[in-house]
Amino acid sequence: MFMNNFEYFAPKTPGEAFELVGRLGKKAKILAGGTDLVILMKDKIVSPECLIDITNIEEFEGIKYEPGKGMVIGATTKNSEVQYSEIVKEKYYALAYAAGEIGSSQVRHMGTIGGNSCNASPSGETPTPLVALGAKVIVSSAAGDREMPLEDFITGVRRIDLKEGEILTKFVLPEPAPKSASRYAYMGARDANEIDCVNMAVNIELEADNQTVKSVRLVMGSVFVRPLVSAAVPALLNGKKFSDELVEKAAEAAQGEAKPITDIRASEEYRHTIVGVLARRLLKEAFAAAQEV
């Protein structure tokens, strides 16, 4: 359980951080909350020569919302801040709920929203709703910024599109569409401190008649190497009047897209079943919520 010897850096400005990351390269790991990285170091899975602690950099933290434009969330914002933020709950409900389901209270007060994506675990809680809500990430370096959808940033298990010298600095969420709502749910062996065997987020927008689906985005977690964006569900629902019959077809379609594995948490067959259960539930919940907007 002892970590390797390493050199510790705590930059206070973005410029200092970019200089360190660029100079140290692969020798260094970025430390924010540390709830994943420290465990990996104790288990000898990673043994960096240097740690660059970015938690003292004000520009990388905080939640900012501008009506009509959307929200920016700094990568080092604690998951507990996202969980308890009233504006996140109001505008991006699925994200606030998912942030509140990460580990224990202690973990949520230490861990960061950026770390939850950079860890790139297929069962990560916040990437699923972030993708459903259309979030983009900003990765920054001394050379400038790059922007991309979160589903492109996470490329596989423990793999992200972060080039040498870059740091994930913020998430950008678009203004929620009128008459839209998002919902999130998961399934695990117990209700707390559990790694999800399946999680899912749905974001739905309705036409003015309150019955026709204008657009829907359904994203599955822990059934693929990264958040899996359904193509079949929008193809079935967009432009159609919402009905139980369509929901059933959509749930079956989502099951057909899922590519789960069997592991210690659940079997492939069980995960397929749960995808259908969550899809039926979340589509109906999000539809009902969107009708009330």
N, C-alpha and C positions, 0 to 999 in steps of 0.2 A: 504493500500500500504506500510505499515511499516513492515520491516523484524524483525524477532526475534533477541534477543541478542545472539551473538556468539563470540567465541574466534578465533582470526585470527593468522595464521602461514604463514611465507613466507620463506621456506627453499631455500638454494642456491646451494645445491648439491643433486645428486640422493640419496646418503646415508642418508642425513637428511630427505628427503621426505619419503623414505621407512620406516625409524624409526617412523616417525609421523603417517603414515598410518597404520603401524602395531600396534602401541600402542593405537591409538585413535579408530581404528576399525569403527564400525557403527555410532559412535558419529560424525564422520567427513564426509564432502563432499570435493571433489577435485575441485578447482577453476582454470580455465585456462582463457578463454575469458569471461565467465560469462554471455553471451548473452542469454542462456537458463536457467542456474541455478538461476540467480538473479530474473528472472521473476517468476520462480517456488517458490522462497522464498517469494517474495512479495505477491503472490497469496495464501500463506500459504499451498501450496501443499507439500513442504518439509520444515523442520525447524531444520537444523543441529545445534548441539551444537558448532561445530568447522568448520572452513574453512581452507583448506590447499592450498595455492596459489603456483602453480608450474611454474608460468611464468618466474621466475628469474633463472631457471635451464637451462644453455646453452645446456647441453647434450640432452635435450628433444625437441630442436628446430632446424629448418633448413632443407634445401633440398640438398641432395647429390646424384649426378649421376655418375656412373662409366660405361663407354662404355663396352658392352658385358655382364655386370652383372646386371644392372638395377638401380633402384632409392630407396633411403631411405628418408622418410619424417618424421621429428619429430612430435610428437603428438601435441605440442603447437605451431606449425607453423601456422601463421595467414592464413585464407582463401584467403585474398588479395594477399599474397605472392605466393600461389599456382596459383591463377588467372593470375598474371602478369609474372610468371616465363617463360622465353623463352624456357628453356629445357623441362619443363612440357608441354608447348604448342606443341613443336616439337615431343616429344616422347609419350605423354599421353594426346592427344588433348581433349578427352571427359572429363577428370578430370579437366583440366584448365577451360573448358567452364562451367562445373557444378559449380565450385567454384565461378565463376563470377556471378552466378545467385542466390546466397544466399542473401536474405534480401536486405539491402541498403549498400552503400559504407561504412558507419560507422560500420554497423554490420560485414561486411567482414574484416574490419581492426581491429576489436576486437575479433571476434569469431575465433576458431581454428579448424583445420581439425580433430583433435582428438575429440573435443567436439561434432562435427557434427555426429560422429559415436556413441560416448558414450551416446548422448541424445536418440539414438535409436528410433527416430520417423519414422514411415513407409514412410513419405513423405520427409525424409532427402535427400539433394541433392547429396552430394559426395559419400555416401556409394554405390549407384547404379553403377556409373562408376568405382569405386575402385574394386568392386566385378567383374565387366565385364573384368577388366584388370588383374585379378588374384592376387589382393593384399592380403598379409598376415599381421597380426598385431603381434606386440611383446608386451606382458604384462610382467611387471617386478616387482620384490619384493626383499626384503633382501635375500631371498633364491635363487634368480636367475631369469631366463627368461622362458616364455612359448611362443610358436609361433603357430598360427592357421590361417586358412583362415578367412577373415572378415565376410563371410556369416555364419560362425559358432560362431563368437564372438557376433554378434547381434542375440539374441535368441527370441525376441518378442518385443512388444510395451513397451518402456522404460526398457527393460531387456537386460543385456549383461553378458557375461561370464567373470566376473571380481571377483575374490575371495578376501576375506578380506586380506588386506595388499598389494594388487597389484595395479599398475598404468599402464594404457595404455601409452607406451612410443614412439612407432614408427610404421610406415607403411613400408612394404617392397614390392616393385613392380618389377616383373621380366622384363628383357630386352624385348622390343617388338619384336615379331617374324618378319622375313623378309616378305615383301609384306603384311603387316597388317595395319589396321587403326581402330580407334575408334570414335564413335559419340554419342552425348547425346542430348536429347530433353525433354521437359516437357509441360504440359498444366495446366493452371490455369485461374482464372477469369480475371486476368489482367497481365501485363507484368512484373511488379516489386513489391517487398514487398508482395508477395503472397505465400501462402503455396500450393504446387503442389497438384492437384487432381490426376495426374498420372505423373510419370517420367520414363525414360527408357534410357538404355545405350546398345550399341552394339559394340563388338570388333570382327573383321573378319580378317582371314588370307587366302590368295589365294595360289594356286599352281603356278608353273612357267609359266603355259599357260595363266595366268591372267584371266581365266574364271571359273576355278573349285575352289569351296570352300574347303579349307583344314580344317579349323575349324571356328566355330562361337560361340560366347557367347552372349546371350541376357538376360538382367536383368531388371526386372520391379520394380518400386517403387510405394508406395501408393495404391497397390492392394492386399497386404498381410500384415501380422504382421511384416515382415522383408523383405529385398530385395529378390525378387523371381527370382531364376535362372531357365530359361527355359530349360527343357529337350527335349521338342518336337521339337524346332527349329533346334538345331544341328542334331537331328535324321533325319530331312527332308533335310537339306542343305549340311551337311558334305559329301564330295566326289562327289557332283553333280555340274554340270555346272549351274551357276547362271542364273536365268530367271525370268521374271515377273510372270509366272505361279507358280513357286516355292515360290516366295515372297508372293503371295496371300495365298498359303497354309500355309506358315509359320506364317503369320499374324493371320489367323484363329486359328492356333494351339496355339499361344500365348494368344489369347482371351479365349480359352478353359481352359488354365492353371490359368489365373488370378482369384483371389478370392476377388474382391472389396466389399466394403460396401457402403451404402447410408449414407451421413452425410451432414453437412451444406455446404460443398464445392462442392459436386457433387453427383449424384445418381449412384447406382450400374450399371444401364444400360448405362449411359453416359461414365463411366469409362471403361466399356467393349468396347464400340465403340472407345474410344481414344486409347486403347491398340493396336487395329488393325491399326489405323491411324499412330501412332508413329512407329510401327513395320515396316510397308511398307516403310515409309520415311527413317528411320535410316538404314535399311538393304541396301537400294539403295544408300544412301549417303556414308556409310562405304565401300561398294563394289567399288564405283567409286573412292574413295580416295585411297583404297588399290591398285588399278590398276596403280596409279600414283607413287607409292613408288619405 
